Structure formats: structure tokens, C-alpha cells
Amino acid sequence: MSDDMLDLDAIESDGEPFRFRHGGDDYELPPTVDIRAAIAQGEGRLTDALQMLLGEEQWQRILDSDAVLDDVKFEKLMTAYYKHLGTTAGESSASTRSSRSTGRPSKRTSSATTKLR
């Protein structure tokens, strides 16, 4: 192995996990965002993103809970999580780029003009 090779396997994530309570149960999100979860969230696949961040065991507990994790709670959870990470969901380095505009300028339908009195 070359000395100038970056060994990602040797890099450990800094920071503390983010903890939250839902339906009386405690959960934990990782101190860094898995790029696959960031991509899923950027594509609007919010449940996929949360499932990846929580892992199978915690995800199953969310699904089995009588408490409903609705869109309002999800938004507050993700806002607090990204604040904990020191960023926002839109600033995540793993966020996908916006698509380019496909709009075209309007075509004029008449050459007439309105006269002002």
C-alpha cells in the first residue's frame, strides 16, 4: 500500500450520537450521516433515509410503536439532528444537486399593445 493513499477504513467518526425519544422509547442517530441516507433524503425518500440512519433494530421499534411518527415530527427530528451535526439538511455535503431548469420563456401571443388614456 502506498504511503500517500487515504485509508478511509482507518478514519473514525468524531462526535456524539444524537438521541431522541418517541412513543416512550429512546433512539439514537449516528454522529455522521451515511451518504446513502443523505441521497435518499435528497430524493424525497424520507422513510428510506430514516431507516438507514436508525438501523434495522431501531427502525423495527419505530414501526412497532403505537406512536405515529408523522411529517411534522419527522421534520423537527431531522432539523434537530442536522443542528446537532452543525449543518442543515440542505447544506449536507452528500446532498444531491438541484436539477436544471426546463422552463422556457413565454411566447408572445399578440403584437397589439394597450394604449394608456
C-alpha positions as CSV (number, residue, x, y, z in Angstrom):
1,M,0.0,0.0,0.0
2,S,1.3,3.4,-0.9
3,D,2.1,5.9,1.8
4,D,0.0,8.6,0.1
5,M,-3.2,6.5,0.0
6,L,-6.0,7.8,2.1
7,D,-7.3,4.9,4.2
8,L,-11.0,5.6,4.8
9,D,-11.2,2.4,6.8
10,A,-8.9,3.9,9.4
11,I,-11.0,7.0,9.9
12,E,-13.2,7.1,12.9
13,S,-16.1,9.5,13.1
14,D,-15.9,12.2,15.8
15,G,-18.9,13.4,17.7
16,E,-21.7,12.2,19.8
17,P,-24.7,10.3,18.6
18,F,-28.0,12.2,18.5
19,R,-30.6,10.8,20.9
20,F,-34.3,11.3,20.8
21,R,-37.4,9.9,22.4
22,H,-40.5,8.8,20.5
23,G,-43.5,6.9,22.0
24,G,-41.7,6.4,25.3
25,D,-38.7,4.7,23.6
26,D,-35.2,6.1,23.2
27,Y,-33.5,6.1,19.9
28,E,-30.1,7.1,18.6
29,L,-28.9,8.6,15.3
30,P,-25.2,8.3,14.3
31,P,-22.8,11.2,14.7
32,T,-22.3,11.4,10.9
33,V,-24.7,11.0,8.0
34,D,-24.3,7.9,5.8
35,I,-24.1,9.2,2.2
36,R,-26.8,6.8,1.1
37,A,-29.2,8.2,3.7
38,A,-28.4,11.8,2.5
39,I,-29.1,10.8,-1.1
40,A,-32.3,9.1,-0.2
41,Q,-33.5,12.2,1.8
42,G,-32.5,14.5,-1.1
43,E,-34.6,12.3,-3.5
44,G,-37.6,12.6,-1.1
45,R,-37.3,9.0,0.1
46,L,-37.6,10.1,3.8
47,T,-38.5,6.8,5.3
48,D,-35.6,5.1,3.5
49,A,-33.3,7.8,4.8
50,L,-34.5,7.4,8.4
51,Q,-34.4,3.6,8.2
52,M,-30.7,3.8,7.1
53,L,-29.8,6.2,9.9
54,L,-31.6,4.2,12.6
55,G,-30.6,0.7,11.5
56,E,-32.8,-2.4,11.4
57,E,-33.4,-2.9,15.1
58,Q,-34.4,0.7,15.9
59,W,-36.4,1.0,12.6
60,Q,-38.5,-2.0,13.6
61,R,-39.2,-0.5,17.0
62,I,-40.4,2.7,15.3
63,L,-42.7,0.6,13.1
64,D,-44.0,-1.4,16.0
65,S,-44.7,1.6,18.1
66,D,-48.2,2.8,18.7
67,A,-46.9,6.4,18.5
68,V,-47.2,7.9,15.0
69,L,-44.1,9.5,13.5
70,D,-45.8,12.0,11.3
71,D,-44.4,14.5,8.8
72,V,-44.3,17.3,11.5
73,K,-42.4,15.2,14.0
74,F,-40.1,13.9,11.2
75,E,-39.2,17.5,10.1
76,K,-38.5,18.5,13.7
77,L,-36.4,15.4,14.2
78,M,-34.3,16.0,11.1
79,T,-33.9,19.7,11.9
80,A,-32.7,18.9,15.4
81,Y,-30.4,16.2,14.1
82,Y,-28.7,18.4,11.5
83,K,-28.4,21.2,14.0
84,H,-26.6,18.6,16.3
85,L,-24.3,17.8,13.4
86,G,-23.6,21.6,12.9
87,T,-25.3,21.8,9.5
88,T,-28.7,21.8,7.8
89,A,-30.2,19.2,5.6
90,G,-29.7,21.5,2.6
91,E,-26.0,22.0,3.4
92,S,-25.1,18.4,3.8
93,S,-22.1,17.6,1.6
94,A,-23.8,14.5,0.5
95,S,-26.9,16.3,-0.7
96,T,-27.8,15.9,-4.4
97,R,-27.6,18.8,-6.7
98,S,-30.8,20.6,-7.9
99,S,-31.9,19.7,-11.4
100,R,-31.5,22.3,-14.1
101,S,-34.5,24.4,-15.2
102,T,-36.5,23.0,-18.0
103,G,-38.7,26.1,-18.3
104,R,-38.7,28.2,-21.5
105,P,-39.6,31.9,-21.9
106,S,-43.2,32.6,-22.8
107,K,-44.1,33.3,-26.4
108,R,-45.9,36.5,-27.3
109,T,-49.5,35.7,-28.4
110,S,-50.3,39.1,-29.9
111,S,-48.4,42.1,-31.3
112,A,-51.1,44.5,-30.2
113,T,-50.4,46.9,-27.4
114,T,-52.7,48.5,-24.9
115,K,-53.0,52.3,-25.2
116,L,-53.0,54.3,-22.0
117,R,-55.5,57.2,-21.8
